[in-house]
Structures are given as structure tokens and as C-alpha cells.
């Protein structure tokens, strides 16, 4: 008898970077050219739960998990084209929040989401295809 795997409780926060060419950065830069534009959204991530267990725990328990590294946030920048071609929520890892900072990326993510069975939450500075404004994303929205 095969035991059914439980979904990963972590929430993956993805910064969907507009695509860029290697000639647009220096070898010493160390990051994509548009990554600094995500700083307001990156500052927002620690106010959100790291996983679906976080909101049901007391503050002392959440802090203990953070100190041991168990309750850390999982976030990553991903080029938009890579996200659209190779990444999506799966039954094993279903919880995903996608952040976009420009209108073109927001439209592309909105279109991509239409074809997904498990739709990630999309947060953008632009109201496109069901996206949320950053101020509208809350623990309540994540829970629902």
C-alpha cells in the first residue's frame, strides 16, 4: 500500500523579474537589473506567513521556529520567461504567491494563470486578470 504524500506547507514567494539580457549588467553586479524595483514588495514578505501553519501558531512558537530556521520564508527571484515555461504550483507544492512590478509582466502572469489548475496568488502594482494590489494581500487572503 502506497502512502499518499502530504503537500508541502511552505508558501513560495516569487519575484517575477522582467526578462533581461546578460549584456545589461556587469559581471560584478550580482543581480538582475530590475531586482531593486522589487524592494517595496520584498519588505512586505516578512509580514506574511512563511507557511500555512504559521497563522495558527502563537507568537512564541512562531519565533521559536524562526530561530531554528524551520519557519523561514521561502522566496526567489525568477525570470518571467522561466516562470511561464518551467514553474507552476503542483499538488506537492501548491502554495505560491507571484509578485510583478511592471504592466507587461503582470499581463503575462495573468494570462499564464488562466491555464493553471492550481492558481497562485498574483500581486502587482497593476490590476490585471485578478491580480491583487500589494495593500490587498493579507493573511486572510492567503488563508482563503
N, CA, C and O atoms as CSV, one atom per row, in Angstrom:
chain,resi,resn,atom,element,x,y,z
A,1,UNK,N,N,0.845,-1.170,0.000
A,1,UNK,CA,C,0.000,0.000,0.000
A,1,UNK,C,C,0.892,1.235,0.000
A,1,UNK,O,O,1.793,1.356,0.830
A,2,UNK,N,N,0.643,2.142,-0.923
A,2,UNK,CA,C,1.431,3.367,-1.039
A,2,UNK,C,C,0.798,4.463,-0.190
A,2,UNK,O,O,-0.407,4.708,-0.259
A,3,UNK,N,N,1.626,5.109,0.603
A,3,UNK,CA,C,1.126,6.190,1.440
A,3,UNK,C,C,1.092,7.477,0.623
A,3,UNK,O,O,2.070,7.818,-0.042
A,4,UNK,N,N,-0.026,8.188,0.670
A,4,UNK,CA,C,-0.179,9.435,-0.076
A,4,UNK,C,C,0.638,10.539,0.597
A,4,UNK,O,O,0.566,10.736,1.810
A,5,UNK,N,N,1.419,11.254,-0.223
A,5,UNK,CA,C,2.235,12.359,0.304
A,5,UNK,C,C,1.368,13.556,0.610
A,5,UNK,O,O,0.410,13.854,-0.103
A,6,UNK,N,N,1.714,14.225,1.666
A,6,UNK,CA,C,1.032,15.466,2.024
A,6,UNK,C,C,1.681,16.617,1.280
A,6,UNK,O,O,2.889,16.589,1.044
A,7,UNK,N,N,0.907,17.635,0.901
A,7,UNK,CA,C,1.512,18.792,0.225
A,7,UNK,C,C,2.470,19.534,1.163
A,7,UNK,O,O,2.269,19.576,2.376
A,8,UNK,N,N,3.498,20.106,0.579
A,8,UNK,CA,C,4.451,20.935,1.327
A,8,UNK,C,C,3.689,22.151,1.877
A,8,UNK,O,O,2.991,22.826,1.120
A,9,UNK,N,N,3.811,22.439,3.177
A,9,UNK,CA,C,3.064,23.568,3.745
A,9,UNK,C,C,3.688,24.947,3.479
A,9,UNK,O,O,3.070,25.973,3.762
A,10,UNK,N,N,4.914,24.967,2.934
A,10,UNK,CA,C,5.589,26.248,2.691
A,10,UNK,C,C,4.869,27.052,1.623
A,10,UNK,O,O,4.264,26.491,0.709
A,11,UNK,N,N,4.940,28.372,1.744
A,11,UNK,CA,C,4.435,29.284,0.726
A,11,UNK,C,C,5.655,29.823,-0.008
A,11,UNK,O,O,6.561,30.381,0.611
A,12,UNK,N,N,5.679,29.658,-1.320
A,12,UNK,CA,C,6.782,30.174,-2.120
A,12,UNK,C,C,6.407,31.549,-2.641
A,12,UNK,O,O,5.418,31.697,-3.358
A,13,UNK,N,N,7.193,32.555,-2.282
A,13,UNK,CA,C,7.003,33.920,-2.758
A,13,UNK,C,C,7.967,34.135,-3.924
A,13,UNK,O,O,9.183,34.041,-3.757
A,14,UNK,N,N,7.419,34.422,-5.101
A,14,UNK,CA,C,8.216,34.526,-6.324
A,14,UNK,C,C,8.204,35.963,-6.836
A,14,UNK,O,O,7.142,36.559,-7.011
A,15,UNK,N,N,9.387,36.508,-7.074
A,15,UNK,CA,C,9.524,37.822,-7.702
A,15,UNK,C,C,9.716,37.570,-9.192
A,15,UNK,O,O,10.783,37.120,-9.610
A,16,UNK,N,N,8.697,37.854,-9.998
A,16,UNK,CA,C,8.746,37.585,-11.440
A,16,UNK,C,C,9.470,38.734,-12.133
A,16,UNK,O,O,8.872,39.757,-12.464
A,17,UNK,N,N,10.762,38.545,-12.342
A,17,UNK,CA,C,11.601,39.584,-12.938
A,17,UNK,C,C,11.342,39.724,-14.432
A,17,UNK,O,O,11.279,38.721,-15.142
A,18,UNK,N,N,11.193,40.942,-14.915
A,18,UNK,CA,C,11.136,41.108,-16.371
A,18,UNK,C,C,12.422,40.532,-16.978
A,18,UNK,O,O,13.508,40.690,-16.420
A,19,UNK,N,N,12.282,39.867,-18.121
A,19,UNK,CA,C,13.457,39.272,-18.764
A,19,UNK,C,C,14.489,40.344,-19.096
A,19,UNK,O,O,14.152,41.495,-19.375
A,20,UNK,N,N,15.744,39.936,-19.056
A,20,UNK,CA,C,16.850,40.853,-19.342
A,20,UNK,C,C,17.948,40.075,-20.049
A,20,UNK,O,O,17.973,38.844,-20.035
A,21,UNK,N,N,18.837,40.809,-20.657
A,21,UNK,CA,C,19.954,40.196,-21.384
A,21,UNK,C,C,21.234,40.355,-20.571
A,21,UNK,O,O,21.418,41.369,-19.898
A,22,UNK,N,N,22.121,39.361,-20.627
A,22,UNK,CA,C,23.373,39.445,-19.857
A,22,UNK,C,C,24.181,40.713,-20.138
A,22,UNK,O,O,24.912,41.176,-19.262
A,23,UNK,N,N,24.065,41.282,-21.333
A,23,UNK,CA,C,24.838,42.491,-21.636
A,23,UNK,C,C,24.297,43.718,-20.895
A,23,UNK,O,O,24.913,44.783,-20.936
A,24,UNK,N,N,23.164,43.581,-20.226
A,24,UNK,CA,C,22.574,44.706,-19.499
A,24,UNK,C,C,23.126,44.847,-18.078
A,24,UNK,O,O,22.765,45.782,-17.364
A,25,UNK,N,N,23.991,43.929,-17.671
A,25,UNK,CA,C,24.590,44.001,-16.338
A,25,UNK,C,C,26.086,43.757,-16.428
A,25,UNK,O,O,26.580,43.217,-17.418
A,26,UNK,N,N,26.793,44.153,-15.401
A,26,UNK,CA,C,28.225,43.878,-15.347
A,26,UNK,C,C,28.436,42.571,-14.592
A,26,UNK,O,O,27.549,42.142,-13.854
A,27,UNK,N,N,29.593,41.927,-14.758
A,27,UNK,CA,C,29.842,40.683,-14.013
A,27,UNK,C,C,29.881,40.915,-12.504
A,27,UNK,O,O,29.725,39.967,-11.734
A,28,UNK,N,N,30.085,42.145,-12.074
A,28,UNK,CA,C,30.200,42.454,-10.651
A,28,UNK,C,C,28.867,42.845,-10.028
A,28,UNK,O,O,28.767,42.980,-8.808
A,29,UNK,N,N,27.846,43.028,-10.855
A,29,UNK,CA,C,26.561,43.498,-10.349
A,29,UNK,C,C,25.921,42.466,-9.435
A,29,UNK,O,O,25.462,42.810,-8.346
A,30,UNK,N,N,25.884,41.217,-9.854
A,30,UNK,CA,C,25.397,40.158,-8.991
A,30,UNK,C,C,23.896,40.014,-8.901
A,30,UNK,O,O,23.422,39.162,-8.148
A,31,UNK,N,N,23.126,40.793,-9.622
A,31,UNK,CA,C,21.669,40.658,-9.592
A,31,UNK,C,C,21.077,41.186,-10.891
A,31,UNK,O,O,21.716,41.934,-11.631
A,32,UNK,N,N,19.849,40.780,-11.143
A,32,UNK,CA,C,19.152,41.218,-12.353
A,32,UNK,C,C,18.883,42.723,-12.275
A,32,UNK,O,O,18.685,43.258,-11.184
A,33,UNK,N,N,18.873,43.403,-13.414
A,33,UNK,CA,C,18.738,44.861,-13.400
A,33,UNK,C,C,17.460,45.386,-12.745
A,33,UNK,O,O,17.482,46.476,-12.172
A,34,UNK,N,N,16.363,44.662,-12.807
A,34,UNK,CA,C,15.094,45.147,-12.234
A,34,UNK,C,C,14.865,44.704,-10.790
A,34,UNK,O,O,13.874,45.104,-10.178
A,35,UNK,N,N,15.757,43.890,-10.235
A,35,UNK,CA,C,15.561,43.392,-8.881
A,35,UNK,C,C,15.405,44.509,-7.845
A,35,UNK,O,O,14.560,44.370,-6.960
A,36,UNK,N,N,16.168,45.607,-7.901
A,36,UNK,CA,C,15.965,46.669,-6.911
A,36,UNK,C,C,14.559,47.267,-6.930
A,36,UNK,O,O,14.111,47.813,-5.922
A,37,UNK,N,N,13.862,47.173,-8.054
A,37,UNK,CA,C,12.484,47.693,-8.118
A,37,UNK,C,C,11.521,46.878,-7.259
A,37,UNK,O,O,10.419,47.335,-6.954
A,38,UNK,N,N,11.931,45.686,-6.872
A,38,UNK,CA,C,11.085,44.828,-6.044
A,38,UNK,C,C,11.236,45.107,-4.553
A,38,UNK,O,O,10.526,44.505,-3.748
A,39,UNK,N,N,12.135,45.997,-4.164
A,39,UNK,CA,C,12.402,46.231,-2.742
A,39,UNK,C,C,11.126,46.499,-1.943
A,39,UNK,O,O,10.977,45.920,-0.867
A,40,UNK,N,N,10.190,47.345,-2.407
A,40,UNK,CA,C,8.968,47.537,-1.606
A,40,UNK,C,C,8.190,46.236,-1.387
A,40,UNK,O,O,7.591,46.048,-0.328
A,41,UNK,N,N,8.193,45.352,-2.360
A,41,UNK,CA,C,7.493,44.078,-2.200
A,41,UNK,C,C,8.296,43.115,-1.340
A,41,UNK,O,O,7.720,42.334,-0.583
A,42,UNK,N,N,9.617,43.159,-1.447
A,42,UNK,CA,C,10.463,42.298,-0.624
A,42,UNK,C,C,10.308,42.651,0.857
A,42,UNK,O,O,10.344,41.771,1.716
A,43,UNK,N,N,10.138,43.929,1.146
A,43,UNK,CA,C,9.939,44.356,2.531
A,43,UNK,C,C,8.596,43.879,3.075
A,43,UNK,O,O,8.424,43.738,4.286
A,44,UNK,N,N,7.662,43.637,2.188
A,44,UNK,CA,C,6.316,43.210,2.540
A,44,UNK,C,C,6.278,41.727,2.927
A,44,UNK,O,O,5.461,41.330,3.758
A,45,UNK,N,N,7.145,40.909,2.338
A,45,UNK,CA,C,7.109,39.453,2.540
A,45,UNK,C,C,7.214,39.050,4.014
A,45,UNK,O,O,6.459,38.173,4.432
A,46,UNK,N,N,8.106,39.637,4.832
A,46,UNK,CA,C,8.182,39.198,6.237
A,46,UNK,C,C,6.934,39.481,7.069
A,46,UNK,O,O,6.822,38.985,8.190
A,47,UNK,N,N,6.004,40.262,6.550
A,47,UNK,CA,C,4.748,40.486,7.277
A,47,UNK,C,C,3.746,39.374,6.983
A,47,UNK,O,O,2.689,39.304,7.610
A,48,UNK,N,N,4.079,38.510,6.033
A,48,UNK,CA,C,3.200,37.416,5.622
A,48,UNK,C,C,3.670,36.102,6.236
A,48,UNK,O,O,4.822,35.999,6.657
A,49,UNK,N,N,2.806,35.106,6.295
A,49,UNK,CA,C,3.225,33.828,6.877
A,49,UNK,C,C,4.219,33.091,5.987
A,49,UNK,O,O,4.168,33.192,4.761
A,50,UNK,N,N,5.113,32.358,6.616
A,50,UNK,CA,C,6.100,31.562,5.883
A,50,UNK,C,C,5.483,30.288,5.333
A,50,UNK,O,O,5.951,29.741,4.334
A,51,UNK,N,N,4.436,29.822,5.985
A,51,UNK,CA,C,3.760,28.597,5.548
A,51,UNK,C,C,2.327,28.621,6.056
A,51,UNK,O,O,1.913,29.574,6.717
A,52,UNK,N,N,1.576,27.580,5.750
A,52,UNK,CA,C,0.163,27.581,6.145
A,52,UNK,C,C,-0.033,27.246,7.616
A,52,UNK,O,O,-1.143,27.368,8.132
A,53,UNK,N,N,1.027,26.827,8.298
A,53,UNK,CA,C,0.962,26.525,9.725
A,53,UNK,C,C,1.142,27.791,10.561
A,53,UNK,O,O,0.574,27.906,11.647
A,54,UNK,N,N,1.924,28.731,10.059
A,54,UNK,CA,C,2.263,29.973,10.773
A,54,UNK,C,C,1.063,30.678,11.421
A,54,UNK,O,O,1.123,30.999,12.608
A,55,UNK,N,N,-0.013,30.924,10.687
A,55,UNK,CA,C,-1.111,31.708,11.268
A,55,UNK,C,C,-1.833,31.056,12.442
A,55,UNK,O,O,-2.483,31.752,13.221
A,56,UNK,N,N,-1.733,29.742,12.586
A,56,UNK,CA,C,-2.449,29.088,13.689
A,56,UNK,C,C,-1.592,28.955,14.944
A,56,UNK,O,O,-2.071,28.486,15.977
A,57,UNK,N,N,-0.321,29.367,14.859
A,57,UNK,CA,C,0.594,29.245,15.991
A,57,UNK,C,C,0.637,30.546,16.787
A,57,UNK,O,O,0.407,31.627,16.246
A,58,UNK,N,N,0.930,30.425,18.050
A,58,UNK,CA,C,1.139,31.584,18.882
A,58,UNK,C,C,2.459,32.265,18.542
A,58,UNK,O,O,3.331,31.667,17.912
A,59,UNK,N,N,2.599,33.504,18.958
A,59,UNK,CA,C,3.802,34.276,18.649
A,59,UNK,C,C,5.073,33.598,19.159
A,59,UNK,O,O,6.066,33.538,18.434
A,60,UNK,N,N,5.064,33.087,20.387
A,60,UNK,CA,C,6.261,32.430,20.935
A,60,UNK,C,C,6.675,31.227,20.094
A,60,UNK,O,O,7.863,31.015,19.848
A,61,UNK,N,N,5.706,30.450,19.658
A,61,UNK,CA,C,6.013,29.277,18.828
A,61,UNK,C,C,6.547,29.692,17.462
A,61,UNK,O,O,7.479,29.075,16.945
A,62,UNK,N,N,5.956,30.743,16.872
A,62,UNK,CA,C,6.455,31.224,15.572
A,62,UNK,C,C,7.883,31.727,15.696
A,62,UNK,O,O,8.717,31.443,14.836
A,63,UNK,N,N,8.174,32.471,16.754
A,63,UNK,CA,C,9.529,32.978,16.960
A,63,UNK,C,C,10.525,31.843,17.176
A,63,UNK,O,O,11.655,31.903,16.691
A,64,UNK,N,N,10.107,30.812,17.903
A,64,UNK,CA,C,10.988,29.658,18.119
A,64,UNK,C,C,11.287,28.969,16.787
A,64,UNK,O,O,12.425,28.572,16.539
A,65,UNK,N,N,10.293,28.827,15.945
A,65,UNK,CA,C,10.505,28.216,14.623
A,65,UNK,C,C,11.460,29.063,13.791
A,65,UNK,O,O,12.316,28.520,13.092
A,66,UNK,N,N,11.325,30.381,13.856
A,66,UNK,CA,C,12.203,31.260,13.079
A,66,UNK,C,C,13.653,31.134,13.562
A,66,UNK,O,O,14.581,31.080,12.755
A,67,UNK,N,N,13.832,31.087,14.872
A,67,UNK,CA,C,15.186,30.986,15.435
A,67,UNK,C,C,15.885,29.690,15.027
A,67,UNK,O,O,17.104,29.662,14.862
A,68,UNK,N,N,15.117,28.633,14.867
A,68,UNK,CA,C,15.715,27.348,14.487
A,68,UNK,C,C,15.806,27.187,12.971
A,68,UNK,O,O,16.354,26.200,12.482
A,69,UNK,N,N,15.271,28.155,12.231
A,69,UNK,CA,C,15.327,28.089,10.772
A,69,UNK,C,C,14.178,27.312,10.151
A,69,UNK,O,O,14.101,27.194,8.928
A,70,UNK,N,N,13.292,26.786,10.971
A,70,UNK,CA,C,12.180,25.990,10.444
A,70,UNK,C,C,11.071,26.859,9.863
A,70,UNK,O,O,10.384,26.437,8.933
A,71,UNK,N,N,10.889,28.043,10.386
A,71,UNK,CA,C,9.802,28.910,9.932
A,71,UNK,C,C,10.283,30.028,9.032
A,71,UNK,O,O,9.708,31.116,9.040
A,72,UNK,N,N,11.313,29.788,8.267
A,72,UNK,CA,C,11.868,30.828,7.393
A,72,UNK,C,C,11.012,31.002,6.140
A,72,UNK,O,O,10.344,30.069,5.692
A,73,UNK,N,N,11.044,32.197,5.591
A,73,UNK,CA,C,10.314,32.473,4.358
A,73,UNK,C,C,11.081,31.882,3.185
A,73,UNK,O,O,12.312,31.881,3.163
A,74,UNK,N,N,10.342,31.388,2.228
A,74,UNK,CA,C,10.916,30.832,1.016
A,74,UNK,C,C,10.551,31.780,-0.125
A,74,UNK,O,O,9.393,31.854,-0.536
A,75,UNK,N,N,11.553,32.504,-0.631
A,75,UNK,CA,C,11.293,33.451,-1.720
A,75,UNK,C,C,12.423,33.357,-2.731
A,75,UNK,O,O,13.545,32.973,-2.401
A,76,UNK,N,N,12.109,33.714,-3.962
A,76,UNK,CA,C,13.111,33.636,-5.008
A,76,UNK,C,C,12.776,34.577,-6.152
A,76,UNK,O,O,11.609,34.728,-6.513
A,77,UNK,N,N,13.794,35.210,-6.724
A,77,UNK,CA,C,13.568,35.914,-7.989
A,77,UNK,C,C,13.650,34.902,-9.130
A,77,UNK,O,O,14.492,34.005,-9.108
A,78,UNK,N,N,12.781,35.045,-10.119
A,78,UNK,CA,C,12.768,34.162,-11.285
A,78,UNK,C,C,12.490,35.011,-12.516
A,78,UNK,O,O,11.588,35.849,-12.508
A,79,UNK,N,N,13.267,34.794,-13.575
A,79,UNK,CA,C,12.970,35.492,-14.830
A,79,UNK,C,C,11.582,35.105,-15.294
A,79,UNK,O,O,11.176,33.948,-15.177
A,80,UNK,N,N,10.865,36.065,-15.815
A,80,UNK,CA,C,9.481,35.849,-16.234
A,80,UNK,C,C,9.360,34.690,-17.219
A,80,UNK,O,O,8.479,33.843,-17.065
A,81,UNK,N,N,10.227,34.638,-18.225
A,81,UNK,CA,C,10.126,33.562,-19.219
A,81,UNK,C,C,10.348,32.189,-18.584
A,81,UNK,O,O,9.706,31.219,-18.988
A,82,UNK,N,N,11.232,32.090,-17.611
A,82,UNK,CA,C,11.463,30.822,-16.907
A,82,UNK,C,C,10.237,30.442,-16.097
A,82,UNK,O,O,9.820,29.284,-16.105
A,83,UNK,N,N,9.660,31.403,-15.403
A,83,UNK,CA,C,8.445,31.142,-14.629
A,83,UNK,C,C,7.344,30.594,-15.531
A,83,UNK,O,O,6.728,29.575,-15.216
A,84,UNK,N,N,7.100,31.260,-16.639
A,84,UNK,CA,C,5.994,30.877,-17.519
A,84,UNK,C,C,6.223,29.522,-18.190
A,84,UNK,O,O,5.262,28.795,-18.441
A,85,UNK,N,N,7.478,29.170,-18.484
A,85,UNK,CA,C,7.780,27.908,-19.162
A,85,UNK,C,C,7.951,26.728,-18.225
A,85,UNK,O,O,7.560,25.608,-18.552
A,86,UNK,N,N,8.538,26.979,-17.050
A,86,UNK,CA,C,9.005,25.844,-16.243
A,86,UNK,C,C,8.460,25.757,-14.824
A,86,UNK,O,O,8.651,24.738,-14.160
A,87,UNK,N,N,7.803,26.774,-14.354
A,87,UNK,CA,C,7.370,26.761,-12.951
A,87,UNK,C,C,5.854,26.865,-12.868
A,87,UNK,O,O,5.219,27.522,-13.693
A,88,UNK,N,N,5.289,26.215,-11.871
A,88,UNK,CA,C,3.873,26.343,-11.576
A,88,UNK,C,C,3.607,25.613,-10.265
A,88,UNK,O,O,4.384,24.746,-9.865
A,89,UNK,N,N,2.520,25.958,-9.604
A,89,UNK,CA,C,2.162,25.205,-8.403
A,89,UNK,C,C,1.833,23.757,-8.781
A,89,UNK,O,O,1.273,23.492,-9.845
A,90,UNK,N,N,2.187,22.845,-7.905
A,90,UNK,CA,C,1.905,21.424,-8.117
A,90,UNK,C,C,1.176,20.878,-6.893
A,90,UNK,O,O,1.168,21.531,-5.849
A,91,UNK,N,N,0.567,19.702,-6.994
A,91,UNK,CA,C,-0.080,19.132,-5.804
A,91,UNK,C,C,0.888,18.935,-4.636
A,91,UNK,O,O,0.475,18.991,-3.478
A,92,UNK,N,N,2.173,18.704,-4.929
A,92,UNK,CA,C,3.163,18.554,-3.861
A,92,UNK,C,C,3.610,19.889,-3.273
A,92,UNK,O,O,4.004,19.955,-2.108
A,93,UNK,N,N,3.551,20.945,-4.069
A,93,UNK,CA,C,3.981,22.283,-3.635
A,93,UNK,C,C,2.971,23.304,-4.182
A,93,UNK,O,O,3.259,24.024,-5.138
A,94,UNK,N,N,1.770,23.355,-3.555
A,94,UNK,CA,C,0.672,24.128,-4.140
A,94,UNK,C,C,0.623,25.620,-3.809
A,94,UNK,O,O,-0.075,26.368,-4.493
A,95,UNK,N,N,1.334,26.067,-2.789
A,95,UNK,CA,C,1.151,27.435,-2.303
A,95,UNK,C,C,2.206,28.371,-2.877
A,95,UNK,O,O,3.394,28.253,-2.575
A,96,UNK,N,N,1.751,29.305,-3.713
A,96,UNK,CA,C,2.671,30.205,-4.399
A,96,UNK,C,C,2.039,31.590,-4.523
A,96,UNK,O,O,0.851,31.727,-4.814
A,97,UNK,N,N,2.864,32.611,-4.294
A,97,UNK,CA,C,2.457,33.998,-4.491
A,97,UNK,C,C,3.443,34.609,-5.478
A,97,UNK,O,O,4.652,34.577,-5.250
A,98,UNK,N,N,2.932,35.162,-6.567
A,98,UNK,CA,C,3.772,35.754,-7.613
A,98,UNK,C,C,3.665,37.265,-7.524
A,98,UNK,O,O,2.562,37.811,-7.498
A,99,UNK,N,N,4.804,37.946,-7.478
A,99,UNK,CA,C,4.847,39.410,-7.466
A,99,UNK,C,C,5.355,39.916,-8.817
A,99,UNK,O,O,6.349,39.412,-9.338
A,100,UNK,N,N,4.673,40.909,-9.378
A,100,UNK,CA,C,5.149,41.571,-10.597
A,100,UNK,C,C,5.201,43.076,-10.350
A,100,UNK,O,O,4.453,43.612,-9.532
A,101,UNK,N,N,6.111,43.754,-11.082
A,101,UNK,CA,C,6.280,45.195,-10.872
A,101,UNK,C,C,5.978,46.036,-12.102
A,101,UNK,O,O,5.903,47.261,-12.011
A,102,UNK,N,N,5.804,45.390,-13.255
A,102,UNK,CA,C,5.530,46.176,-14.464
A,102,UNK,C,C,4.298,45.599,-15.151
A,102,UNK,O,O,3.938,44.441,-14.937
A,103,UNK,N,N,3.660,46.418,-15.974
A,103,UNK,CA,C,2.398,46.040,-16.586
A,103,UNK,C,C,2.540,44.860,-17.549
A,103,UNK,O,O,1.665,43.994,-17.588
A,104,UNK,N,N,3.604,44.810,-18.310
A,104,UNK,CA,C,3.804,43.715,-19.267
A,104,UNK,C,C,3.928,42.371,-18.537
A,104,UNK,O,O,3.317,41.381,-18.939
A,105,UNK,N,N,4.712,42.347,-17.478
A,105,UNK,CA,C,4.858,41.114,-16.693
A,105,UNK,C,C,3.538,40.734,-16.030
A,105,UNK,O,O,3.177,39.558,-15.985
A,106,UNK,N,N,2.820,41.728,-15.518
A,106,UNK,CA,C,1.528,41.467,-14.880
A,106,UNK,C,C,0.554,40.827,-15.870
A,106,UNK,O,O,-0.159,39.887,-15.521
A,107,UNK,N,N,0.524,41.329,-17.086
A,107,UNK,CA,C,-0.359,40.747,-18.107
A,107,UNK,C,C,0.057,39.317,-18.448
A,107,UNK,O,O,-0.792,38.438,-18.596
A,108,UNK,N,N,1.357,39.089,-18.571
A,108,UNK,CA,C,1.852,37.746,-18.902
A,108,UNK,C,C,1.511,36.751,-17.795
A,108,UNK,O,O,1.094,35.629,-18.079
A,109,UNK,N,N,1.684,37.150,-16.544
A,109,UNK,CA,C,1.359,36.265,-15.421
A,109,UNK,C,C,-0.147,36.010,-15.369
A,109,UNK,O,O,-0.571,34.881,-15.120
A,110,UNK,N,N,-0.956,37.035,-15.600
A,110,UNK,CA,C,-2.414,36.870,-15.607
A,110,UNK,C,C,-2.835,35.858,-16.671
A,110,UNK,O,O,-3.695,35.013,-16.420
A,111,UNK,N,N,-2.237,35.941,-17.851
A,111,UNK,CA,C,-2.558,35.008,-18.941
A,111,UNK,C,C,-2.096,33.589,-18.586
A,111,UNK,O,O,-2.822,32.625,-18.831
A,112,UNK,N,N,-0.904,33.456,-18.016
A,112,UNK,CA,C,-0.354,32.167,-17.590
A,112,UNK,C,C,-1.251,31.501,-16.555
A,112,UNK,O,O,-1.496,30.296,-16.622
A,113,UNK,N,N,-1.744,32.296,-15.589
A,113,UNK,CA,C,-2.588,31.765,-14.523
A,113,UNK,C,C,-3.878,31.144,-15.052
A,113,UNK,O,O,-4.395,30.191,-14.470
A,114,UNK,N,N,-4.397,31.680,-16.150
A,114,UNK,CA,C,-5.663,31.178,-16.707
A,114,UNK,C,C,-5.585,29.685,-17.022
A,114,UNK,O,O,-6.577,28.974,-16.866
A,115,UNK,N,N,-4.437,29.207,-17.457
A,115,UNK,CA,C,-4.287,27.815,-17.855
A,115,UNK,C,C,-3.870,26.878,-16.740
A,115,UNK,O,O,-3.659,25.691,-16.990
A,116,UNK,N,N,-3.746,27.368,-15.525
A,116,UNK,CA,C,-3.284,26.529,-14.416
A,116,UNK,C,C,-4.444,25.967,-13.610
A,116,UNK,O,O,-5.440,26.649,-13.367
A,117,UNK,N,N,-4.299,24.721,-13.202
A,117,UNK,CA,C,-5.305,24.117,-12.323
A,117,UNK,C,C,-5.207,24.720,-10.912
A,117,UNK,O,O,-6.220,25.078,-10.311
A,118,UNK,N,N,-3.988,24.825,-10.399
A,118,UNK,CA,C,-3.745,25.472,-9.111
A,118,UNK,C,C,-3.235,26.877,-9.411
A,118,UNK,O,O,-2.117,27.044,-9.900
A,119,UNK,N,N,-4.035,27.863,-9.126
A,119,UNK,CA,C,-3.688,29.238,-9.480
A,119,UNK,C,C,-2.977,29.925,-8.313
A,119,UNK,O,O,-3.529,30.037,-7.218
A,120,UNK,N,N,-1.748,30.382,-8.558
A,120,UNK,CA,C,-1.062,31.131,-7.494
A,120,UNK,C,C,-1.717,32.494,-7.309
A,120,UNK,O,O,-2.381,33.006,-8.209
A,121,UNK,N,N,-1.523,33.060,-6.150
A,121,UNK,CA,C,-1.970,34.437,-5.923
A,121,UNK,C,C,-1.021,35.344,-6.689
A,121,UNK,O,O,0.195,35.152,-6.654
A,122,UNK,N,N,-1.570,36.321,-7.375
A,122,UNK,CA,C,-0.761,37.268,-8.153
A,122,UNK,C,C,-0.898,38.646,-7.510
A,122,UNK,O,O,-2.003,39.170,-7.371
A,123,UNK,N,N,0.230,39.222,-7.122
A,123,UNK,CA,C,0.271,40.549,-6.513
A,123,UNK,C,C,1.031,41.469,-7.446
A,123,UNK,O,O,2.149,41.166,-7.863
A,124,UNK,N,N,0.412,42.598,-7.770
A,124,UNK,CA,C,1.024,43.514,-8.731
A,124,UNK,C,C,0.616,44.945,-8.418
A,124,UNK,O,O,-0.371,45.195,-7.726
A,125,UNK,N,N,1.395,45.869,-8.941
A,125,UNK,CA,C,1.027,47.277,-8.849
A,125,UNK,C,C,-0.043,47.616,-9.882
A,125,UNK,O,O,-0.537,48.743,-9.920
A,126,UNK,N,N,-0.404,46.633,-10.727
A,126,UNK,CA,C,-1.399,46.816,-11.787
A,126,UNK,C,C,-2.521,45.806,-11.594
A,126,UNK,O,O,-2.253,44.620,-11.398
A,127,UNK,N,N,-3.766,46.251,-11.644
A,127,UNK,CA,C,-4.920,45.365,-11.533
A,127,UNK,C,C,-5.157,44.721,-12.891
A,127,UNK,O,O,-5.782,45.312,-13.772
A,128,UNK,N,N,-4.649,43.496,-13.048
A,128,UNK,CA,C,-4.748,42.776,-14.318
A,128,UNK,C,C,-5.164,41.338,-14.033
A,128,UNK,O,O,-4.527,40.649,-13.236
A,129,UNK,N,N,-6.232,40.889,-14.683
A,129,UNK,CA,C,-6.607,39.472,-14.628
A,129,UNK,C,C,-6.709,38.871,-13.244
A,129,UNK,O,O,-6.224,37.760,-13.027
A,130,UNK,N,N,-7.318,39.560,-12.304
A,130,UNK,CA,C,-7.491,39.010,-10.961
A,130,UNK,C,C,-6.327,39.233,-10.017
A,130,UNK,O,O,-6.295,38.667,-8.925
A,131,UNK,N,N,-5.371,40.053,-10.430
A,131,UNK,CA,C,-4.249,40.324,-9.525
A,131,UNK,C,C,-4.712,41.196,-8.361
A,131,UNK,O,O,-5.719,41.898,-8.450
A,132,UNK,N,N,-3.967,41.135,-7.292
A,132,UNK,CA,C,-4.225,41.962,-6.115
A,132,UNK,C,C,-3.196,43.068,-6.035
A,132,UNK,O,O,-2.040,42.880,-6.415
A,133,UNK,N,N,-3.613,44.216,-5.544
A,133,UNK,CA,C,-2.644,45.253,-5.212
A,133,UNK,C,C,-1.926,44.823,-3.937
A,133,UNK,O,O,-2.511,44.108,-3.123
A,134,UNK,N,N,-0.671,45.241,-3.741
A,134,UNK,CA,C,0.043,44.817,-2.533
A,134,UNK,C,C,-0.742,45.092,-1.243
A,134,UNK,O,O,-0.711,44.280,-0.318
A,135,UNK,N,N,-1.430,46.206,-1.179
A,135,UNK,CA,C,-2.191,46.547,0.027
A,135,UNK,C,C,-3.356,45.582,0.265
A,135,UNK,O,O,-3.861,45.493,1.384
A,136,UNK,N,N,-3.785,44.863,-0.768
A,136,UNK,CA,C,-4.911,43.939,-0.649
A,136,UNK,C,C,-4.496,42.542,-0.213
A,136,UNK,O,O,-5.352,41.732,0.141
A,137,UNK,N,N,-3.209,42.243,-0.231
A,137,UNK,CA,C,-2.749,40.924,0.184
A,137,UNK,C,C,-2.621,40.902,1.703
A,137,UNK,O,O,-1.911,41.713,2.297
A,138,UNK,N,N,-3.311,39.973,2.301
A,138,UNK,CA,C,-3.297,39.849,3.752
A,138,UNK,C,C,-3.255,38.371,4.125
A,138,UNK,O,O,-3.360,37.500,3.262
A,139,UNK,N,N,-3.103,38.102,5.399
A,139,UNK,CA,C,-3.142,36.716,5.852
A,139,UNK,C,C,-4.507,36.107,5.570
A,139,UNK,O,O,-4.613,34.914,5.288
A,140,UNK,N,N,-5.540,36.918,5.646
A,140,UNK,CA,C,-6.909,36.444,5.349
A,140,UNK,C,C,-7.016,35.981,3.894
A,140,UNK,O,O,-7.592,34.931,3.611
A,141,UNK,N,N,-6.456,36.778,2.972
A,141,UNK,CA,C,-6.482,36.419,1.548
A,141,UNK,C,C,-5.680,35.141,1.327
A,141,UNK,O,O,-6.120,34.250,0.600
A,142,UNK,N,N,-4.517,35.047,1.945
A,142,UNK,CA,C,-3.705,33.833,1.807
A,142,UNK,C,C,-4.444,32.613,2.348
A,142,UNK,O,O,-4.398,31.537,1.752
A,143,UNK,N,N,-5.109,32.780,3.455
A,143,UNK,CA,C,-5.827,31.656,4.053
A,143,UNK,C,C,-6.936,31.168,3.119
A,143,UNK,O,O,-7.125,29.966,2.933
A,144,UNK,N,N,-7.654,32.111,2.543
A,144,UNK,CA,C,-8.757,31.721,1.636
A,144,UNK,C,C,-8.217,31.079,0.384
A,144,UNK,O,O,-8.989,30.688,-0.492
